[in-house]
Amino acid sequence: MPPVDIQVLEGVFSAAEKQNMIRKVTDTMVAIEGEAMRGVTWVRVIDVPSEQWGIGGKALTTDDVKALQVAG
């Protein structure tokens, strides 16, 4: 079983977006290893609390990431 963890900042992605991540990652594993992997691919979306994730020495907030989404 290939476990896949996706860590995201809490409050950035909706439940529907997280479900889409799970589906697409599972589909990707199946594309690589074959259909038999679908039933044994575990995908977890883990919410990290705001300000408990940092880049470049700066703690990021949920608002910081949402601003990046709009800018991108």
Secondary structure, DSSP 8 states (H G I E B T S, - for coil): --EEEEEEETTSS-HHHHHHHHHHHHHHHHHHH-GGGGGG-EEEEEEE-TTSEEETTEEE-HHHHHHHHHH-
